[in-house]
Amino acid sequence: MKQIFVTLVLLVTTLTAYGMSSEGFVLKSPQLKPGQRMPDAQVYNSFGCTGKNISPALSWEGAPEKTKSFAITMYDPDAPTGSGWWHWIVFNIPAKVTSLPANAGKIDSRSLPKEAIQSRTDFGIPGYGGACPPVGDQPHRYIFTVYSLDVPTLDLDANASGAMIGYYLNAHMLGKTSLIVNHSR
């Protein structure tokens, strides 16, 4: 029984790593290749990491028909915190928007739609915070997810925590699509 459970977990993880999505809802990035190592350009530039901290360009298609807005998260479930690590949270992206250019996660970026809100990450500030796992740790998974939502806006601000936003995302989700990359040092 334990072997069957382990096999199922590995199968789900593998499917997710290669772009598992809700009914044709697909997330793509020219910088990120599913299941591969995150490029240095997307790695954090602090905490001992020396990347460029540039959020990747993202595009998505096939969202559910009744989508009223989108949200994007980048999450590391392998962080040694007991609760993972939120690296990027953007919500209130209008339904007409289906892509973001590289570096849209820069805190003073003008590339995000004016309605969009970048919330506080686990680095303590809003904006994109790239991968930076502890030295010697196993490769961490970085899950980029686009959520299709049934409301035009979430009644939250840039100080909302990842957990609070996650609660609202799950309450209003019509569908989601993820892309998973990894990084270690």
URJOFEN-V578628 format. One record per backbone hydrogen bond with DSSP energy under -1.0 kcal/mol. NH is the residue of the N-H (numbers start at 0). CO is the residue of the C=O. E is the energy in kcal/mol with one decimal. If there is no record, write none. Layout:
BEGIN
NH:CO:E, NH:CO:E
END
This chain:
BEGIN
4:0:-2.3, 5:1:-2.5, 6:2:-2.3, 7:3:-2.4, 8:4:-2.5, 9:5:-2.4, 10:6:-2.2, 11:7:-2.5, 12:8:-2.5, 13:9:-2.4, 14:10:-2.6, 15:11:-2.5, 16:12:-2.4, 17:13:-1.2, 18:15:-1.6, 21:175:-1.4, 24:21:-2.1, 25:60:-2.8, 27:58:-3.0, 34:179:-3.5, 35:32:-2.5, 37:181:-3.2, 41:38:-1.7, 42:39:-1.4, 43:130:-2.2, 48:45:-2.6, 50:43:-2.7, 51:39:-1.5, 52:42:-2.6, 53:40:-3.0, 57:99:-2.3, 58:27:-2.3, 59:97:-2.4, 60:25:-1.9, 66:63:-1.6, 67:148:-3.0, 68:148:-1.0, 69:92:-2.7, 70:146:-1.5, 71:89:-3.1, 72:144:-2.3, 73:87:-2.3, 74:142:-1.9, 75:84:-2.6, 80:78:-2.3, 84:75:-1.4, 86:73:-2.9, 87:73:-1.4, 89:71:-2.9, 90:116:-2.4, 92:69:-2.3, 96:93:-1.8, 99:57:-2.8, 102:54:-2.8, 103:100:-1.5, 105:102:-1.5, 108:105:-2.5, 115:112:-1.5, 116:90:-2.8, 118:88:-2.2, 119:157:-1.6, 120:124:-2.6, 121:85:-2.7, 123:120:-1.7, 127:104:-2.6, 128:86:-1.9, 136:133:-1.8, 139:182:-2.8, 141:180:-3.4, 142:74:-3.0, 143:178:-2.9, 144:72:-2.6, 145:176:-2.6, 146:70:-3.0, 147:174:-3.0, 148:68:-2.9, 149:171:-2.2, 155:153:-2.4, 159:156:-1.8, 164:160:-2.5, 165:161:-2.8, 166:162:-1.9, 167:163:-1.9, 168:164:-3.0, 169:165:-2.4, 170:166:-1.7, 171:167:-1.6, 173:147:-3.5, 174:147:-1.2, 176:145:-1.9, 177:19:-1.4, 178:143:-2.5, 180:141:-2.0, 181:35:-2.5, 182:139:-1.7
END
